[in-house]
């Protein structure tokens, strides 16, 4: 049983409050990613779950037990650190067995648990090496092994892949996912990389400025961002935001006076709106929003076009190849149900009213 | 050419201040010494060295130095790291205590020796007064051979432990925090955190500190000069004091130069062995 219940948690350092009452319920076996820009409080929250930071107010409940004043070792959690935090003077075997030795577990059992974890992670041949003789990816695996052998209720990951190079990161990402599918241990995973969060997690919690901005399944966040912040944060390349003034129900005047037709049923009574369109939702056509191409970047499978639309830069992602050239004027259309409308404050989006069913792969 | 001319000032400075005295000493150690010219007179080969090695006083002084080193060094290093470990925890006034620790280092050694002479004075010293309070003494600190050595070691430890505390504090602050957090989550208690995590991580710093202190301690004579002047008898007559005495009291510059060279070679060899050993130790961890 590995549930984590976070109840109205606050954290202050002196007079500065960094977490402003965060509540989150994590179900048994769930993989939750906390994601947000640096300083949003995600790592602090994770460290509070681990017991490495005091709780200023609120409760943290792990497996139906309030653990506010329980020592980290007694919370039955295991943590994987950003810099691995391996014991540099111990070999891999001793690193993984350290927690078990502290519990005075009988040697044969330590042995079998370490061997088992090593097999899962493919570390059998490295058991006698010191951390300094391992590559970054191997060290990360040892750090995970150290967590696995404890058979904890909850795994905590603190940006575990941020020190690895891009290729290895992708590989370790799928290893972590595979591991979770295999062990089904409740996992809280902190990252600033939204792709990591999206690909790994059952549920993504977007944090910003010490509060939870939105939470939901990765595709929910992608399809229904509850704020302009989430819309900008989730998705890569990020969503385009085109600002303008509503002229009548379905037309918006952009800064340079161009008026474009926004094919949604109702823009509301808003004076100023922000139209949000993901780069991959634009379609090139003969008529639509005019834009001047400035850069074309083909990658083979897709082509990214950077264009100017009445002074604002928009990114367009076209599947396959295209023959547009820089300087050319193109016309863009967007399926109505893929247009996001944000009001002037940027926070509550009114797209939900106007959008029907979403459909994309 | 130009690069050499740019380096000239420092090369000259080094030659004058470092190389010349060393070669001068080596030169004298193989010659008879002419007090009128204050230079080497006649080459005598190893004669000065033979004389020194046959002098029981040299061996006595060497023994005294070794006793002092063997007791004082481990004591200071252990004490320094222990104090650093204890004051490293977060508590008010920590900065104040750290500042206070610097005082012994900035007091001139001769002054320190004098102060301690008063503290340890058998008749009206503070130390005996305090010891009498718990029923010990009075102790004749400078009259008894063992107590005099103890006194020298106490003064030297008072003077040098803060230095080690400073190094150790810096080392402790530089230790990776997340490793200790991992240990905390892994359930390591205070003792196993110290023994299984902190100490092994500190081994390189500890050995480096040891070497620095060792090099300083071999040269020690100021404290002895001020506190006991080698006495009682020759009980605290460390090698450097003996060399100093031979040279500037007995004016036997040739023999004392030979001794200085012997000490130099001995120090280099022992330091080499020590560094080799500590490297092996690091590899084991």
Interface residues (C-beta under 8 A of the other chain):
Chain A: X50 X51 X52 X71 X72 X73 X74 X77 X78 X79 X81 X82 X83 X85 X86 X87 X88 X89 X98 X99 X102 X103 X146 X150
Chain B: X176 X178 X179 X181 X182 X183 X184 X185 X186 X187 X188 X189 X192 X196 X197 X200 X201 X203 X285
